Amino acid sequence: MELLIFKTDIKSRKKVKSLRPIFKKHSDILQWSVDLEDIDNVLRIEATDNLTENEIIDLVQLNGFYIKTLPD
């Protein structure tokens, strides 16, 4: 299992909800959350080892959001 952490511009529950069906149908995403209280609106994804950071970045950008990898 891998933990992927990103800075985003996902700033509301409505925007989080818009990503739910996209992440839900992706079999390599086990769990995910967006911290709306954090200044960086951190997206955390628990995923299988098959999923790459770039795949998540592409997926989120295709849905109109800013996303950037946060260093450990």
Residue pairs with C-beta under 8 A, 6 or more apart in sequence:
1 30
1 46
1 47
1 48
1 49
2 46
2 47
2 48
2 49
2 51
3 44
3 45
3 46
3 47
4 44
4 45
4 47
4 51
4 53
4 56
4 69
5 42
5 43
5 44
5 45
5 69
5 70
5 72
6 42
6 43
6 44
6 45
6 53
6 56
6 57
6 60
6 67
6 68
6 69
6 70
7 40
7 41
7 42
7 43
7 67
7 68
7 69
7 70
8 34
8 40
8 41
8 42
8 43
8 60
8 65
8 66
8 67
8 68
9 41
9 65
9 66
9 67
10 16
10 19
10 34
10 36
10 41
10 43
10 65
11 36
11 41
12 36
13 36
15 65
16 34
16 36
18 63
19 34
19 60
19 63
19 65
22 59
22 63
23 29
23 32
23 45
26 51
26 59
27 48
28 47
28 48
28 50
28 51
29 45
29 46
29 47
29 51
30 46
30 47
30 48
31 45
31 46
32 43
32 44
32 45
32 46
33 43
33 44
34 41
34 42
34 43
34 44
35 41
35 42
35 44
40 70
42 70
43 56
43 60
43 67
45 51
45 56
47 56
53 69
56 67
57 67
57 68
57 69
60 67
61 67
